[in-house]
Amino acid sequence: MMTHRLCTIALVLFLLPAAAAAQGDARALGDSLRMVGDVAGAIEAYSEAHRSGEDASLYALASTLALHPQFADSAFHYLDLALDHEDSMGALWDPDLHLLANDERWAGVEDRLLDRLAAEVTGNFDREYARALFRIRTNEWAYRYHIMLAFRQLGPDSPVLTALSTAMGEHHDENLIRLEALIEERGWPELSAVGEEAAYAAGNVVNHSDLATRQRYLPVLEAVCERGECDWSRYAHILDRTELELGNAQVYGTQMVMDEALGRYVPQPLVDPEGVDERRAARGMEPIADQLRRFNQSMARDFGSADN
């Protein structure tokens, strides 16, 4: 076991940029081991970084421990320490922490972070709506790490990837039922009531839904955006996907497809491609070239399927 671990670490060190390897950067080593699926090795590396006084490694350690249910006690311990050193509220929507949400201690973590969020929202904070939305968002992406790992190591045709994708789809079905009940009771979640990151959950679930569901919520979402209570990019993603499914060209260029000849993702067919940046700017969205660059970099990092 030790020989195997040393061989794995040696291999990752070889793959790391020379500067990181020369510095013996435990945090970078942990990130690399985590990327190739050596969770135990990553935990060791993050622990070493923490022992060396690197507080920034605490969250990485907690989120990696959280991938294993048997390490829940340690995950909560290091997460608590991490929240002492970080102002971020990202733990509320981190899918790597999904399994912790089934533990009664998770409500305490949520309350700690929701207290921070309450100070940032501009209206009357709907604490329980925000809590429910964050749980939906985490549940929607619960197996993202596992899917990326299976894709990189086993390929797109792996039955493991199929099983994980199926489980993720079942989570989506549960989330849509929960979200529709919440919207029926409280209306579409507004920025001034739950904040941007919680509101994102609603658009994300609807965007992943069937055509009829998207068509039903598009007018609702447009009206909320007109009031300044939702990010227009949420509307743009749902509209573009709907238009493409109806056989039309998309409006804002949010939907991508891999161009095998170019080796990178490009927008699917667009209405008036020359005018897309003007349309996007009118909605407060970044130029399409910036979106494409970030999207391709993200896909290359996570799935190894596009150029950096």
C-alpha positions in Angstrom: 0.0 0.0 0.0 2.8 2.4 0.9 4.7 1.6 -2.3 1.6 2.2 -4.3 1.0 5.5 -2.6 4.6 6.6 -3.2 4.3 5.7 -6.8 1.1 7.6 -7.2 2.6 10.7 -5.5 5.7 10.4 -7.7 3.6 10.2 -10.8 1.6 13.3 -9.9 4.7 15.2 -9.0 6.0 14.5 -12.4 2.7 15.8 -13.9 2.7 19.0 -11.8 4.2 22.2 -13.2 7.9 22.2 -12.4 7.7 25.2 -10.1 5.0 23.6 -7.9 7.0 20.3 -7.7 10.2 22.2 -6.8 8.5 24.0 -4.0 7.0 20.9 -2.6 3.6 22.6 -2.6 1.4 20.2 -0.5 -1.7 22.1 -1.5 -1.0 21.7 -5.2 -0.2 18.1 -4.6 -3.5 17.6 -2.9 -5.4 19.2 -5.7 -3.6 17.0 -8.3 -4.2 13.8 -6.3 -7.9 14.7 -5.9 -8.1 15.3 -9.6 -6.9 11.8 -10.4 -9.2 10.2 -7.8 -6.7 9.5 -5.1 -8.9 10.9 -2.3 -6.8 9.3 0.5 -3.6 10.8 -0.9 -5.3 14.2 -1.3 -6.4 14.1 2.3 -2.8 13.4 3.4 -1.5 16.2 1.3 -4.1 18.8 2.5 -3.4 17.7 6.1 0.3 18.3 5.6 -0.5 21.7 4.2 -2.6 22.5 7.2 0.1 21.3 9.6 2.5 23.6 7.8 0.2 26.5 8.7 -1.7 27.0 5.5 -5.2 27.9 6.5 -6.3 28.0 2.9 -6.1 24.2 2.8 -8.7 23.7 5.5 -11.7 24.0 3.2 -10.1 21.7 0.6 -9.5 19.2 3.3 -13.0 19.4 4.6 -14.7 19.1 1.2 -12.5 16.1 0.3 -13.2 14.3 3.6 -16.9 15.0 2.9 -16.8 12.7 -0.1 -16.6 9.7 2.3 -19.6 9.3 4.7 -17.3 7.6 7.3 -15.2 10.8 7.6 -18.2 13.1 8.4 -16.9 13.9 11.9 -13.5 15.1 10.5 -15.2 16.9 7.6 -17.4 18.9 10.0 -14.4 19.6 12.2 -12.3 21.0 9.4 -15.2 22.8 7.8 -15.8 24.6 11.1 -12.1 25.7 11.2 -12.3 26.8 7.5 -15.3 29.0 8.1 -13.3 30.8 10.8 -10.8 31.8 8.1 -12.9 32.3 5.1 -15.7 34.8 4.3 -17.1 32.8 1.5 -20.5 31.3 1.7 -19.7 28.7 -1.0 -20.2 25.7 1.3 -23.9 26.4 1.0 -23.9 25.2 -2.6 -20.8 23.0 -2.8 -22.0 19.6 -4.2 -18.9 17.9 -2.6 -20.6 18.5 0.8 -23.8 16.9 -0.3 -23.6 13.9 2.0 -23.1 16.2 5.0 -26.6 17.7 4.4 -28.1 14.4 5.7 -26.4 15.0 9.1 -28.2 16.9 11.8 -25.1 19.1 12.2 -25.5 20.5 8.8 -28.3 22.9 9.9 -25.7 24.6 12.2 -23.4 25.1 9.3 -26.2 26.5 7.2 -27.3 28.9 10.0 -23.8 30.2 10.4 -23.6 31.0 6.6 -27.2 32.2 6.3 -26.4 34.8 9.0 -23.7 36.2 6.6 -26.1 36.1 3.7 -28.8 37.9 5.7 -26.4 40.9 6.0 -26.0 41.1 2.3 -29.5 40.8 0.8 -31.2 44.1 0.1 -34.8 43.2 1.1 -36.6 41.1 3.7 -34.5 38.0 3.9 -36.5 34.8 3.4 -34.2 32.5 5.4 -36.0 29.3 4.9 -36.6 29.8 1.2 -32.9 30.4 0.8 -32.1 27.3 2.9 -34.4 25.1 0.7 -32.9 26.5 -2.5 -29.3 25.9 -1.4 -30.2 22.3 -0.6 -31.8 21.9 -4.0 -28.8 23.4 -5.7 -26.4 21.1 -3.9 -28.6 18.1 -4.7 -28.8 19.0 -8.4 -25.0 18.8 -8.7 -24.3 16.1 -6.1 -22.3 13.7 -8.3 -20.4 16.2 -10.4 -17.0 15.3 -9.0 -17.7 11.6 -9.5 -19.0 12.1 -13.0 -15.9 14.2 -14.0 -13.6 11.5 -12.5 -15.4 8.7 -14.3 -15.3 10.6 -17.6 -11.6 11.3 -17.4 -10.6 7.8 -16.3 -13.2 5.5 -18.0 -14.4 7.6 -20.9 -17.8 8.8 -22.1 -19.2 5.3 -22.8 -18.5 3.9 -19.3 -21.4 2.2 -17.6 -20.2 3.8 -14.4 -20.8 7.2 -16.0 -24.2 6.1 -17.2 -25.2 5.0 -13.7 -24.0 8.3 -12.1 -25.8 10.3 -14.8 -29.0 8.4 -14.1 -28.7 9.1 -10.4 -28.1 12.7 -11.1 -31.2 12.7 -13.3 -33.2 11.3 -10.4 -32.0 14.0 -8.2 -33.2 16.5 -10.7 -36.7 15.0 -10.8 -36.9 15.3 -7.0 -35.6 18.9 -7.2 -38.2 20.0 -9.7 -41.0 18.7 -7.6 -39.6 20.5 -4.5 -39.0 23.7 -6.5 -42.4 23.8 -8.1 -44.0 23.5 -4.6 -41.8 26.3 -3.3 -42.7 28.6 -6.3 -46.4 27.8 -5.9 -46.2 28.8 -2.2 -43.7 31.7 -2.3 -43.3 32.8 -5.9 -40.2 32.9 -8.0 -37.2 33.5 -5.6 -36.1 37.1 -5.9 -32.6 38.5 -5.4 -33.7 40.9 -2.7 -35.2 38.0 -0.6 -32.7 35.1 -1.0 -29.6 36.5 -2.8 -28.1 35.7 -6.1 -26.6 32.3 -5.3 -29.8 30.8 -3.8 -31.9 32.3 -6.7 -29.5 30.6 -9.1 -30.9 27.2 -8.0 -34.3 27.9 -9.4 -33.1 28.9 -12.9 -30.6 26.0 -12.9 -33.3 23.3 -12.2 -35.7 24.8 -14.7 -33.0 25.0 -17.3 -32.4 21.2 -16.8 -36.1 20.4 -17.2 -38.2 19.4 -20.1 -39.5 21.8 -22.8 -42.9 22.2 -21.4 -41.5 23.2 -17.9 -39.2 25.7 -19.5 -41.9 27.2 -21.6 -44.2 27.5 -18.5 -41.6 29.4 -16.4 -40.1 31.6 -19.1 -42.7 34.4 -18.8 -42.5 34.3 -15.0 -38.8 34.6 -15.1 -38.8 37.4 -17.7 -41.2 39.4 -15.5 -38.9 38.9 -12.5 -35.9 40.0 -14.5 -37.7 43.1 -15.7 -38.1 44.1 -12.0 -34.4 43.6 -11.4 -35.0 40.6 -9.2 -33.2 38.0 -11.3 -30.0 37.8 -13.3 -30.9 38.0 -17.0 -28.3 35.3 -17.8 -30.7 32.8 -16.1 -33.4 33.8 -18.5 -31.0 33.7 -21.5 -29.9 30.1 -20.8 -33.5 28.9 -20.5 -34.6 30.8 -23.6 -31.7 29.7 -25.7 -32.2 26.0 -24.8 -35.9 26.3 -25.5 -35.4 27.9 -28.9 -33.0 25.3 -30.0 -35.3 22.5 -28.9 -38.1 24.1 -31.0 -35.8 24.1 -34.0 -34.9 27.8 -33.9 -31.6 29.6 -33.6 -30.6 30.7 -30.1 -30.6 34.4 -29.1 -27.8 34.9 -26.6 -25.3 32.2 -27.5 -25.4 30.4 -24.1 -25.7 26.9 -25.6 -22.4 25.2 -26.8 -21.5 22.3 -28.9 -18.1 20.6 -29.5 -16.5 21.5 -32.8 -14.4 18.4 -33.4 -12.4 20.1 -36.2 -11.4 23.0 -33.9 -11.1 20.9 -30.8 -13.2 23.3 -28.7 -16.7 24.3 -27.9 -18.5 26.8 -30.1 -22.0 28.4 -29.9 -24.9 26.5 -31.4 -26.7 28.3 -34.3 -27.3 32.0 -33.4 -29.8 34.6 -34.6 -27.8 37.5 -36.1 -24.4 36.4 -34.8 -22.9 39.8 -35.5 -25.4 41.4 -33.1 -25.1 38.9 -30.2 -22.7 41.0 -28.1 -25.1 43.9 -28.3 -28.0 41.8 -27.2 -25.9 40.3 -24.4 -24.8 43.8 -23.2 -28.4 44.9 -23.1 -29.0 42.2 -20.6 -25.8 42.9 -18.5 -24.0 39.8 -19.9 -20.3 39.6 -20.8 -19.2 39.4 -24.4 -19.6 36.0 -26.0 -15.8 35.6 -26.5 -15.3 35.8 -22.7 -18.0 33.2 -22.1 -16.4 30.9 -24.7 -13.0 31.2 -23.2 -14.1 30.5 -19.7 -16.4 27.6 -20.8 -13.6 25.9 -22.8 -11.1 26.3 -19.9 -13.6 24.9 -17.5 -14.4 21.9 -19.7 -10.7 21.2 -20.3 -10.0 21.3 -16.6 -13.0 19.2 -15.5 -13.3 16.7 -18.4 -10.1 17.1 -20.5 -12.3 17.7 -23.6 -11.2 21.1 -24.9 -8.1 23.2 -25.3 -6.9 25.5 -22.6 
